[in-house]
Amino acid sequence: MKRTQHAKEIAQRFRELVEEAGDTLADPHYDELSLLIEAGIDTALVETLEKMANKLDELSHAVRHSAEFFD
């Protein structure tokens, strides 16, 4: 599922919970919530990719080291 659509669905579910409680918020607040959720998803994704890149870097160094000392 795409991040933007997922963020909108989460914001929509929050809207439903707010309305079930008998409250209401203006539409721009839900739009902002959706953007904040998407930013959080993006941050988590970037952090995960950075960890993967670090692991790949370590692996490439290990492979290079092994190749240098291969008999």
N, CA, C and O atoms as a GROMACS GRO file, in nm:
protein
  284
    1MET      N    1   0.085  -0.118   0.000
    1MET     CA    2   0.000   0.000   0.000
    1MET      C    3   0.090   0.124   0.000
    1MET      O    4   0.192   0.127   0.069
    2LYS      N    5   0.053   0.223  -0.074
    2LYS     CA    6   0.133   0.344  -0.081
    2LYS      C    7   0.121   0.424   0.047
    2LYS      O    8   0.016   0.425   0.112
    3ARG      N    9   0.230   0.491   0.082
    3ARG     CA   10   0.236   0.565   0.208
    3ARG      C   11   0.126   0.671   0.219
    3ARG      O   12   0.062   0.684   0.323
    4THR      N   13   0.106   0.747   0.112
    4THR     CA   14   0.008   0.855   0.117
    4THR      C   15  -0.132   0.800   0.143
    4THR      O   16  -0.205   0.851   0.227
    5GLN      N   17  -0.167   0.696   0.069
    5GLN     CA   18  -0.300   0.636   0.087
    5GLN      C   19  -0.315   0.577   0.226
    5GLN      O   20  -0.420   0.590   0.289
    6HIS      N   21  -0.211   0.512   0.274
    6HIS     CA   22  -0.216   0.452   0.407
    6HIS      C   23  -0.233   0.561   0.513
    6HIS      O   24  -0.311   0.544   0.607
    7ALA      N   25  -0.162   0.671   0.499
    7ALA     CA   26  -0.174   0.782   0.594
    7ALA      C   27  -0.315   0.840   0.593
    7ALA      O   28  -0.370   0.872   0.698
    8LYS      N   29  -0.374   0.852   0.474
    8LYS     CA   30  -0.511   0.904   0.464
    8LYS      C   31  -0.611   0.809   0.531
    8LYS      O   32  -0.705   0.853   0.597
    9GLU      N   33  -0.588   0.680   0.515
    9GLU     CA   34  -0.678   0.582   0.577
    9GLU      C   35  -0.668   0.586   0.730
    9GLU      O   36  -0.768   0.572   0.799
   10ILE      N   37  -0.549   0.607   0.782
   10ILE     CA   38  -0.531   0.619   0.927
   10ILE      C   39  -0.601   0.744   0.977
   10ILE      O   40  -0.671   0.740   1.078
   11ALA      N   41  -0.583   0.855   0.906
   11ALA     CA   42  -0.649   0.981   0.945
   11ALA      C   43  -0.800   0.967   0.938
   11ALA      O   44  -0.872   1.020   1.023
   12GLN      N   45  -0.850   0.895   0.837
   12GLN     CA   46  -0.994   0.873   0.824
   12GLN      C   47  -1.046   0.790   0.941
   12GLN      O   48  -1.153   0.818   0.994
   13ARG      N   49  -0.972   0.690   0.980
   13ARG     CA   50  -1.013   0.608   1.096
   13ARG      C   51  -1.015   0.692   1.222
   13ARG      O   52  -1.104   0.677   1.305
   14PHE      N   53  -0.917   0.781   1.237
   14PHE     CA   54  -0.915   0.871   1.353
   14PHE      C   55  -1.038   0.961   1.350
   14PHE      O   56  -1.099   0.986   1.453
   15ARG      N   57  -1.074   1.012   1.230
   15ARG     CA   58  -1.193   1.096   1.217
   15ARG      C   59  -1.317   1.020   1.264
   15ARG      O   60  -1.402   1.075   1.334
   16GLU      N   61  -1.327   0.893   1.225
   16GLU     CA   62  -1.441   0.811   1.266
   16GLU      C   63  -1.446   0.798   1.417
   16GLU      O   64  -1.554   0.808   1.476
   17LEU      N   65  -1.332   0.775   1.480
   17LEU     CA   66  -1.328   0.763   1.626
   17LEU      C   67  -1.369   0.893   1.694
   17LEU      O   68  -1.442   0.892   1.793
   18VAL      N   69  -1.323   1.004   1.641
   18VAL     CA   70  -1.358   1.135   1.697
   18VAL      C   71  -1.508   1.158   1.684
   18VAL      O   72  -1.572   1.202   1.779
   19GLU      N   73  -1.563   1.128   1.567
   19GLU     CA   74  -1.706   1.150   1.545
   19GLU      C   75  -1.791   1.055   1.627
   19GLU      O   76  -1.899   1.092   1.673
   20GLU      N   77  -1.745   0.932   1.645
   20GLU     CA   78  -1.818   0.837   1.731
   20GLU      C   79  -1.824   0.887   1.875
   20GLU      O   80  -1.920   0.858   1.947
   21ALA      N   81  -1.721   0.961   1.916
   21ALA     CA   82  -1.718   1.016   2.051
   21ALA      C   83  -1.802   1.143   2.061
   21ALA      O   84  -1.814   1.201   2.169
   22GLY      N   85  -1.861   1.185   1.948
   22GLY     CA   86  -1.946   1.302   1.949
   22GLY      C   87  -1.873   1.434   1.930
   22GLY      O   88  -1.929   1.541   1.952
   23ASP      N   89  -1.748   1.426   1.890
   23ASP     CA   90  -1.669   1.547   1.868
   23ASP      C   91  -1.648   1.568   1.717
   23ASP      O   92  -1.688   1.485   1.635
   24THR      N   93  -1.586   1.678   1.685
   24THR     CA   94  -1.557   1.707   1.546
   24THR      C   95  -1.435   1.797   1.535
   24THR      O   96  -1.406   1.875   1.625
   25LEU      N   97  -1.365   1.786   1.425
   25LEU     CA   98  -1.253   1.873   1.393
   25LEU      C   99  -1.270   1.920   1.249
   25LEU      O  100  -1.336   1.854   1.169
   26ALA      N  101  -1.210   2.033   1.218
   26ALA     CA  102  -1.218   2.085   1.082
   26ALA      C  103  -1.136   1.997   0.987
   26ALA      O  104  -1.037   1.936   1.028
   27ASP      N  105  -1.177   1.992   0.862
   27ASP     CA  106  -1.109   1.910   0.762
   27ASP      C  107  -0.959   1.938   0.752
   27ASP      O  108  -0.881   1.844   0.738
   28PRO      N  109  -0.915   2.065   0.758
   28PRO     CA  110  -0.771   2.090   0.748
   28PRO      C  111  -0.689   2.019   0.857
   28PRO      O  112  -0.573   1.985   0.835
   29HIS      N  113  -0.750   1.996   0.973
   29HIS     CA  114  -0.679   1.925   1.080
   29HIS      C  115  -0.654   1.779   1.041
   29HIS      O  116  -0.549   1.723   1.070
   30TYR      N  117  -0.751   1.719   0.976
   30TYR     CA  118  -0.734   1.580   0.931
   30TYR      C  119  -0.632   1.572   0.818
   30TYR      O  120  -0.556   1.475   0.808
   31ASP      N  121  -0.631   1.674   0.732
   31ASP     CA  122  -0.529   1.679   0.626
   31ASP      C  123  -0.390   1.689   0.686
   31ASP      O  124  -0.297   1.623   0.641
   32GLU      N  125  -0.376   1.774   0.788
   32GLU     CA  126  -0.247   1.789   0.855
   32GLU      C  127  -0.207   1.659   0.925
   32GLU      O  128  -0.090   1.619   0.922
   33LEU      N  129  -0.303   1.594   0.989
   33LEU     CA  130  -0.276   1.466   1.054
   33LEU      C  131  -0.225   1.364   0.952
   33LEU      O  132  -0.131   1.290   0.979
   34SER      N  133  -0.288   1.361   0.836
   34SER     CA  134  -0.246   1.270   0.731
   34SER      C  135  -0.101   1.297   0.689
   34SER      O  136  -0.023   1.204   0.670
   35LEU      N  137  -0.065   1.425   0.676
   35LEU     CA  138   0.073   1.461   0.641
   35LEU      C  139   0.171   1.421   0.750
   35LEU      O  140   0.281   1.374   0.720
   36LEU      N  141   0.132   1.439   0.876
   36LEU     CA  142   0.218   1.400   0.986
   36LEU      C  143   0.239   1.249   0.990
   36LEU      O  144   0.350   1.202   1.015
   37ILE      N  145   0.134   1.176   0.964
   37ILE     CA  146   0.144   1.030   0.962
   37ILE      C  147   0.236   0.986   0.849
   37ILE      O  148   0.322   0.899   0.867
   38GLU      N  149   0.218   1.047   0.731
   38GLU     CA  150   0.303   1.012   0.618
   38GLU      C  151   0.449   1.045   0.647
   38GLU      O  152   0.538   0.968   0.610
   39ALA      N  153   0.474   1.157   0.712
   39ALA     CA  154   0.611   1.193   0.749
   39ALA      C  155   0.669   1.091   0.845
   39ALA      O  156   0.787   1.056   0.835
   40GLY      N  157   0.588   1.042   0.938
   40GLY     CA  158   0.635   0.939   1.031
   40GLY      C  159   0.668   0.810   0.959
   40GLY      O  160   0.768   0.745   0.991
   41ILE      N  161   0.585   0.772   0.862
   41ILE     CA  162   0.612   0.652   0.783
   41ILE      C  163   0.743   0.669   0.706
   41ILE      O  164   0.826   0.578   0.702
   42ASP      N  165   0.760   0.787   0.645
   42ASP     CA  166   0.882   0.814   0.570
   42ASP      C  167   1.006   0.806   0.659
   42ASP      O  168   1.108   0.750   0.619
   43THR      N  169   0.997   0.862   0.778
   43THR     CA  170   1.110   0.858   0.870
   43THR      C  171   1.145   0.715   0.907
   43THR      O  172   1.262   0.678   0.908
   44ALA      N  173   1.045   0.635   0.938
   44ALA     CA  174   1.070   0.494   0.972
   44ALA      C  175   1.132   0.420   0.854
   44ALA      O  176   1.221   0.338   0.872
   45LEU      N  177   1.084   0.450   0.733
   45LEU     CA  178   1.138   0.385   0.614
   45LEU      C  179   1.285   0.423   0.593
   45LEU      O  180   1.368   0.336   0.565
   46VAL      N  181   1.316   0.551   0.605
   46VAL     CA  182   1.454   0.596   0.587
   46VAL      C  183   1.546   0.534   0.691
   46VAL      O  184   1.657   0.491   0.658
   47GLU      N  185   1.502   0.528   0.815
   47GLU     CA  186   1.584   0.467   0.920
   47GLU      C  187   1.610   0.320   0.889
   47GLU      O  188   1.722   0.271   0.909
   48THR      N  189   1.510   0.250   0.841
   48THR     CA  190   1.527   0.109   0.806
   48THR      C  191   1.623   0.093   0.690
   48THR      O  192   1.709   0.004   0.691
   49LEU      N  193   1.609   0.179   0.588
   49LEU     CA  194   1.700   0.172   0.474
   49LEU      C  195   1.843   0.204   0.514
   49LEU      O  196   1.937   0.144   0.461
   50GLU      N  197   1.861   0.298   0.606
   50GLU     CA  198   1.996   0.330   0.654
   50GLU      C  199   2.058   0.211   0.725
   50GLU      O  200   2.177   0.184   0.708
   51LYS      N  201   1.980   0.141   0.805
   51LYS     CA  202   2.032   0.022   0.874
   51LYS      C  203   2.070  -0.085   0.773
   51LYS      O  204   2.173  -0.150   0.788
   52MET      N  205   1.986  -0.103   0.670
   52MET     CA  206   2.018  -0.201   0.566
   52MET      C  207   2.145  -0.162   0.492
   52MET      O  208   2.229  -0.247   0.463
   53ALA      N  209   2.160  -0.033   0.462
   53ALA     CA  210   2.280   0.014   0.392
   53ALA      C  211   2.404  -0.008   0.476
   53ALA      O  212   2.508  -0.046   0.423
   54ASN      N  213   2.394   0.014   0.606
   54ASN     CA  214   2.508  -0.011   0.695
   54ASN      C  215   2.546  -0.159   0.695
   54ASN      O  216   2.665  -0.193   0.692
   55LYS      N  217   2.447  -0.246   0.698
   55LYS     CA  218   2.475  -0.390   0.695
   55LYS      C  219   2.540  -0.430   0.563
   55LYS      O  220   2.633  -0.511   0.562
   56LEU      N  221   2.490  -0.375   0.453
   56LEU     CA  222   2.549  -0.404   0.322
   56LEU      C  223   2.692  -0.354   0.314
   56LEU      O  224   2.778  -0.419   0.255
   57ASP      N  225   2.718  -0.238   0.372
   57ASP     CA  226   2.853  -0.183   0.374
   57ASP      C  227   2.947  -0.275   0.451
   57ASP      O  228   3.058  -0.303   0.406
   58GLU      N  229   2.902  -0.322   0.567
   58GLU     CA  230   2.984  -0.414   0.647
   58GLU      C  231   3.009  -0.543   0.569
   58GLU      O  232   3.120  -0.596   0.570
   59LEU      N  233   2.907  -0.593   0.503
   59LEU     CA  234   2.921  -0.716   0.426
   59LEU      C  235   3.017  -0.696   0.310
   59LEU      O  236   3.100  -0.784   0.283
   60SER      N  237   3.007  -0.583   0.242
   60SER     CA  238   3.098  -0.560   0.129
   60SER      C  239   3.243  -0.550   0.176
   60SER      O  240   3.334  -0.597   0.107
   61HIS      N  241   3.266  -0.490   0.291
   61HIS     CA  242   3.401  -0.483   0.347
   61HIS      C  243   3.452  -0.623   0.382
   61HIS      O  244   3.569  -0.655   0.359
   62ALA      N  245   3.365  -0.705   0.437
   62ALA     CA  246   3.403  -0.841   0.472
   62ALA      C  247   3.436  -0.922   0.347
   62ALA      O  248   3.533  -0.999   0.346
   63VAL      N  249   3.359  -0.905   0.242
   63VAL     CA  250   3.385  -0.976   0.117
   63VAL      C  251   3.516  -0.929   0.057
   63VAL      O  252   3.597  -1.010   0.012
   64ARG      N  253   3.539  -0.797   0.057
   64ARG     CA  254   3.664  -0.743   0.003
   64ARG      C  255   3.784  -0.795   0.083
   64ARG      O  256   3.887  -0.832   0.025
   65HIS      N  257   3.770  -0.798   0.215
   65HIS     CA  258   3.877  -0.848   0.300
   65HIS      C  259   3.905  -0.995   0.269
   65HIS      O  260   4.021  -1.036   0.259
   66SER      N  261   3.800  -1.073   0.256
   66SER     CA  262   3.817  -1.216   0.224
   66SER      C  263   3.883  -1.233   0.088
   66SER      O  264   3.967  -1.322   0.071
   67ALA      N  265   3.846  -1.150  -0.008
   67ALA     CA  266   3.904  -1.161  -0.143
   67ALA      C  267   4.052  -1.126  -0.141
   67ALA      O  268   4.130  -1.186  -0.214
   68GLU      N  269   4.091  -1.030  -0.060
   68GLU     CA  270   4.231  -0.990  -0.054
   68GLU      C  271   4.321  -1.099   0.003
   68GLU      O  272   4.438  -1.110  -0.033
   69PHE      N  273   4.266  -1.178   0.092
   69PHE     CA  274   4.345  -1.281   0.156
   69PHE      C  275   4.311  -1.422   0.107
   69PHE      O  276   4.346  -1.521   0.172
   70PHE      N  277   4.244  -1.430  -0.007
   70PHE     CA  278   4.206  -1.560  -0.065
   70PHE      C  279   4.330  -1.629  -0.119
   70PHE      O  280   4.411  -1.569  -0.189
   71ASP      N  281   4.344  -1.755  -0.085
   71ASP     CA  282   4.459  -1.835  -0.134
   71ASP      C  283   4.412  -1.930  -0.241
   71ASP      O  284   4.492  -2.006  -0.295
   0.00000   0.00000   0.00000
